[in-house]
Amino acid sequence: MYAVLSASRLMKAAEVREVCAELRNNPTLLMALELAAKEELYQRFEKEKAASETLTAS
């Protein structure tokens, strides 16, 4: 499954470094963000799968 990640807003390089450093220093926060992103991707995949099943003839 392929996914496209996009930023919700533009960030300066210094802001990106700050966020990366914060995530590196706090693995619990990183894990929570990762789980939330995976859940959203799985939900999108399930919606697409359900939509494609209704379009096929049985």
N, C-alpha and C positions, 0 to 999 in steps of 0.2 A: 504494500500500500504506500502510495506516495502522498506527501503532505507538503503544503507550502506554508511557511511561517512568515508572518509579516509584522512589522512594528505598528503599534497603535499611534505612535507619535515619533517625530524626529528627535534624535538626541545628539548632543555634542559628544565628541570622543571622550572628554573628561567624565561626562555623566555615565557613559557606557563602562568606563574603567571603574568608576565608583560602584556601580551595580554589580559588576563581575567580582570585585573585591568583596563586597558584602555577601554575595552568594558563596564565594569560596570560603569565607570565614564562618558561614552558618549553613552547614550541610542539611539541617532540618528544614530550613526555609527552601533550599534548593529542591529537596525531595517533595515538599508540598507543592511547589510550582510545577514540578515535573508530573506529579500525579494528576493535577488539575488539567494540564495540557493533554495528557494521555486520555483522560476521561472525555474531554471535549472532542478529540479526534475519533475515539471509539463511537461516540454518539453520532457524529457526522457520518461515519462509515455505516452505522446501522441504518440511518435514515436513507442513505443512498442505496443500500442493499434492499431495503423494503420498497423503495420507489422502483427499482429495476425489476423486482419480482412481480410487481403489479402490472408492469408494461409487457411482460412476456406472455405468450399464449401457452396454455397447458393442454 
